[in-house]
Amino acid sequence: EEAAAHRRSLPTIDRARLENNASLCWYAAGDVSRAVIGWERALLGFERVGATMEAARVQVNLCQGLRELGRWARAATAGEAAVEIARRAHNRTFEAVALGNLGDIALDRRQLSEAARCYDGAEQLARELSMEGELIELARRRSELAALRRDPDALSVVQAAIARAREAGARVELARCRAVAALVLARSGASPEQQAHESLDDLLKLGASGELAIARLWIAEAYLAWGRGDKAITHAELALRFADEFARAPLARWAHRLLAWSRPSEDSERKTLRKLTELAVGVARQMELPDMLAALAKAAVELVDAERAFVVLAQGPRLEVVAQSGAMDEERLSLSVVRRTVSLGREVVVTNLEERGDLRQAESVVAMHLKAVLCVPLFQDSQPVGALYLDSREQPVGALGNQVVLLQALAAHASVALTNARLTQEIQLRARRAREVAHDLRNPLSGILLLAEEVVQTDYALEPREAELLVDGARHALQLVEDSLRSEVVSPVSFSWEDAVRRWVTAFQPQARHAGVALELSGSAPGSVRGVPVQLRRVLMNLLSNALKFGPPDAPIQIRLLAGPGELGLSVQDQGPGLPVALIERVFEPGIQGPHTVEGYGLGLAIARRICEEHGGRIQVENLEVGCRFTVWLPEQSG
């Protein structure tokens, strides 16, 4: 503080060094927040004068401080910057240290695969450079990672770390390794007490308060796994006291979680019921199916404090993950458990996978080191249609299993919400179909009406070909209506693309003739496509209708048949004003209107794009010097 009072008189680089050293003092004194502020000032100073490596060292310090405060995103940014600077400067020693810090951040966030990757890189460099101090730290970090992953060889990993720290006389690292050993022993059924006592005794003698708090949390985990909740509470409360005093948010969260697992609060049942009600109402309010499923996954994690939740729906014989929430270090889940839940129509609770002979060989269970799994079915019309799946590598045995009733209640509410959301989706689909059919009926009905008016208002006698157009238009209109009323999907057929396009262009002749516009069809597209002809006809009718609206009177509309490698298509080109640049990217969205005086594009182009995509094709638009051109491509039917 005395030196800082005179820092304004110092050159920039000396001022930055002063800030860095002062921050190291604040960090050692336990005031991490104040240390971080100083390091941020020091970093600005070093960057201002181009002191690259000194800036990188501050980045490492900043990374560590931010990590301890729980500001993980900023900590990761600082760590990544330090790694990048070290690599550019070919400073491999510094790179090893920075990679180790990045691994610690990933470990705190339970991103275990990322932590392992960073530790691998740091260890390789440390071995090549004989960095004994860094290797001792990495051995302890490896033991923590093995414990969190519940690796089968976790005990041998932590014993090797203890031996290395003892041989080097690294007392703080030795004490921290013993705390991890306490947890690994407790999980195996052995007493954790000797390792716990030696760890705490050494750290108390060393006055390492921060490391002591971390060790207490590992030891609280050990006592909880050993069935001594009273001792777990004692150590978690002491760690929480330190975390609150020094604003160590990650440690506070860890301590609160352990306390929640160890003891229910006096009014926990009332709070839990209120929480269940609030979450169930939140799920039920979501009328869109994707929103409802996402809300369900999030609510499940929040309700039972699991690590991860997945909503899985059965799509025929296949299971599909449709929503997920929580810490996604790996996005896999145990489908073996989900299949059993759906097939039995009841919950599957696994609190000791090692004792489940029917599940312990499942690849996903083994690979993810799962500690507990809870899966409850979702129903529709009294039939299981999916499952709500939760798992944990952290919760003590029985913690998830004890909350099965809560999850069953949430799943029951969700089953009703699922039915409602699907009904809403079906109603919206039918309403959309009705709007589209009403839109597309205008084309065939206009042709019929125009021909009929010519017959009624004049002595005009219909030619056989024109009579065919009347019948064809009526059939097309009837087919549109019938398809909209069908609940099942219309089966696709193979048909000649060129023959169909020529028929459809002819069917549009009455509207074109009435407007005084010629339809010019050119090109060739021999071959077949597979699809629903009445739907693909709608695409061309909508394109021709738009060209008729926006093209000038007496200007022909050019239709061209196209053939490409494995594709058949067509283009429709008008000679109108073209599309505004701002509109060209959005013209296929429903309801987009052009700036012209006639009615805009409305639903027509949105319908055209949807139909093309449903057939595995695409539709494109481009402005020309005069007018614009729409192009449709569809996969050619092989053979």
C-alpha angles and dihedrals in degrees: 000000000000091000092045090058089066098039095107090070092056128092114260096258093048090048089052091050090050091051091049094050093044089051090052087056093049090048092051089049090055099251097123095163092058091045091054092052091052093047091052089054091046091050091055090051095049092046091049092058095037096247092156103177094042088052089051092052089052089049088058092049090046091049091055094046095047090048092055089050091052095246090134100163093054091042091054091049091053092046094049090049090052092050091049093050091048092051093049090050092044088234100151095174091058091044090057092053093047093049090052090054091050088052090053091054091050090048091052089051090047090242089143100172091052090047091053091049093052093045090050091055093045093047094050091054093043092053093048090050096039091237097172096177092051091046090054090052091046091052089056091046090051090053091052091049092049091050093050091048091045090230113190089234095047093117093054090046093053093043090054090050091050092050092050094048092046092050091050094045091238096155099178092050090045092053093048091049090052090055090055090046089056090060095045091050093048091052090054091052097256125124114270095194102099094049091044093050094048092047095051094041093054095046092048090052091048093048090228097154098173094049089044091058091050091048091050090056093051089048091048087054088051095051091046091053089047092054098252101123092164093062091042089056092050094054095040091052092050091049091047091053090057093043093052094046094051099033095245097162098182092052090047092052091048092050093047090050092052092048091050091053092045101049137012117226119246095257096032094123092054092046092047092051091049090048092049091051093049093048094045091050090049090054093046092051091064106094096177110082097226091049091049093050093047090049090050094054092047092047092051093055091047095046101052100021094237121160096237140010131194131188109212124188127193112240099189107297091342127088117218128192104225101172139011140180140182135044104346102192084144123015094209124107136184104272088179088070093044093051091051092049093050095044094048096038092223140089124284115208119186116180098160112034092180089067096047106091091181093058110022093084093053107120094226093050093051096041095050096043091228118194100187136007129191122184128173127183128249116217137205120183088352092301124112108247100168145330145253106229128192130175140175140195091187111043115096119250110285097017094104094036091056090060098054092109091056092051092046089054092049090047091051091054089044092052090058091045090049091054091047093047092050091048089050090049091050092048091049091048092051091047090051091049091050091051092048094047091048088051095047096043088071093073100056093034091051090054092048092047094049093051091044092051091053090054095046099042097043139029087254113148115212117242115227089251091053091049087054089053090054091051092043092051092048092049091049091051091048091048091052091053094045093049091051090054095050117099093198125071116261110245116242122237135196116250141162108274097203095047091049094049091050091052092048093049090051090051089057094053096096092060092044093048091049089054092046092243125135122223111218113196119189141155132051134256110179113187140060138275129202117231148088107302096204090055096047089048087060089059093057093041091054092048092049091046091054092046089052092050098049103032120091119256115275092014111124124238111228118216117185129189112223136199126188138162104307092343141092124195151144139228131214117203127186132184097228130122094285127228126303111250091239091055102044094081093048103036092107093056116105114265098010108151129205121230094243126109095248122075113292132242093278115164098338100088093038088055091047093052093047092051093047092050092047087057093050092255139108142227126215137185132203135177117237131197085266119023127332138275130223117200127195124196126188131180112264115239106245119225 
